[in-house]
Structure formats: C-alpha cells, structure tokens
C-alpha cells in the first residue's frame, strides 16, 4: 500500500518562499489563503467571470451537484458570451457528470476530458489525477485540497471537509502550472474525451436552466456579497521571493529524448523532501491521510537526529472519511512515534482534508500531496 501511494498519483504543490532560495533580482508574487469554504467558492466564481481568454480546470472529483452545476454554468457563459477557451480535466474514476450535461457542454464549446491510465496492474485503480487546479488567463492560479463537490464548500447535509486552497498571482508559477496542465491534457496515453450519444444531444434542452438555477442558489449567501468584479488579489500578501510550483511529470527518458508516458516520476516527493531538508528548527505538517513511505520514514529519522521537531496533524478515527487509510495509518502510528514525530489527531465536526506544511515559520507549502 505504501508504494502505490508513493508512485501512483499526480499532484501539484505550491510553495510560498519567504527565505533566500531564489536570486534577489527575481520579482515577488502575490498570494492569499482561501480557508473559508464560501469565500473559496466565491473566489472561483468571480475569477471565472473575469476570465478573458482561457480557463483551465483539473479536479480529482468533479460532481454535477449544486457546486458542480454552478461552475459549469459560469464556464459555459464565459465560452458563449466572451469566447473564452474552456478545458476541464477530471480523474477517470472520480467524476459524476451526466451525459446530457456533457452533450450540452460540447455544444457550447467546453472541452471535457478524463485522465485514465489504461495499463492495468496490481494498483492500476490508484494511478490517477489527484490534483485540483483552476488557472485563469495564465495569470491566476487556485490550488489546494478542494475538489468540485458540495462537501468541500460547506454545502453537504451529511458532512463537510475542513480544507484549504491558495490563490496565487505570479508569471512563472502560473506558467509552470499551465505547462503541467497541458502535460496531461496533450498526452494521448492518459487523456480521453468524455463521451455521450446522439440521444443525449437531442435531450439536453433542460440542462442550461438546471445549471443556472444551481448558480443562483449557490451565490445567494456569499460572505463578500456577490460581485463578479471583485479583485481578490488586491489585498493579498507579497512574497520576498517568487512562489514555486512543484509537480510530478509524465515524461520518461528514451535514447536521450524525453517522451510522453503514462507513468509519473517521483519529482514531487524528491523536491518536497529536499525543501524540508533545509529546516533548521521545526516542521509542521497537516495531512488527512498520513501514511509515509519508507523514503519519508528515512527523512523523518534523519530530521530527528538533527534535532528538527516535526509536528503532525492528522484525522482521528472519528473524522477520517476513508477507513482503509485510517487503518493503514493506525498500523504505522507506533513506528512514527518512535521516529520522534509529535502527532495530533483532529476531532472536530468536519473531516480534515487540507494538505499543508510550514518550515521554520518561513516557508509554507499548500497543495494536494
């Protein structure tokens, strides 16, 4: 289990640098955390409505519930009224978008694809697209833990997730995120159009009414008051150094040439461990499904020898929505405690879902890792 978690899932991470890791002459970037559920949703709505050229959206889970329908209404509006290019990529195992809606989206110029690895194997089911990104016009990026589903925005009747996103404005970080999106989108080994039949094309007349109704209902109680012209980055923080975007790649080296692949590398893990190895005093980790691989256990052991305090916040058995992952964590808990980790378990009313790291109070990491 530990090995497939290490090698099977595509994830992006945004790193906020407040220390000297980049040359002084590089321009700083802007950012703001999106911790409030409704604020995180309103920010997405407003930025989509401000898009002029391009909207790229990737999500591990995309469901056509209230939130999903509302977002689809806005992207259709952007495509239809402003000629914005819309590309949406979802994980091949974790989307619930009806065929009527797919047919309607296609008729409006919205491109929809799924990430699917056809090569079967022992852990083939787990080799998917775990990232959550929204890139607007190549200049704004939202990434973090939230999928496109009601329970990530406080709108589910049964339970909701406690989560975190970040909004970033920066030339290089958005360029890197955009390149990463198209690395999957343009890869014929993992990218496939979502299909529908002619029958669904004939029967999608009611879809736009349903999507618009979901949008109106969702935007009624926004904390800042609904305002599609709201400039979300205006009162944002400014970094001392540029923000970095860490991600896995879907390339492999053959005869000194990089070719597209359906196997990802371990770049995300390697760069994250390298970054955390710069710690001088302490590391704080928030992660819902904490099941370290042997590579991570080795890092924790070495950090302990250096006197680095590592504090971890994870789900408790009451708050974890994935009982198999909780069992795997509990099976390793004694070993992790022996490695010197200070582990805290979340017992709140929500399900912990955020993934973040703070290094020496200087570097923040937010993503879907």
Secondary structure, DSSP 8 states (H G I E B T S, - for coil): -HHHHHHS-B-EEEEEE-SSSS-TTS---EEEEE-SHHHHHHHHHHHHHH-SSEEEEEES-EE-SHHHHHHHHHHHHHHHHH--EEEEEEETTSEE--HHHHHHHHHTTEEEEEE------TTGGG-SB--EEEEETTTEEEEES--BSGGGTT--SS--EE--EEEEE-HHHHHHHHHHHHHHHT-TTTEEE----HHHHHT-TTHHHHHHHHHHHHGGG-TT-S-TT--TTTT-EE-SS--EEEE---EEEETTEEEE-SS--SHHHHHHHHHHTT-SSEEEEE-SS----HHHHHHHHHHHHTT-EEEEEEE-TTT-S-HHHHHHHHHHHHHHHHTT-EEEEE-SSSEE---EEEETTTEEEEE--
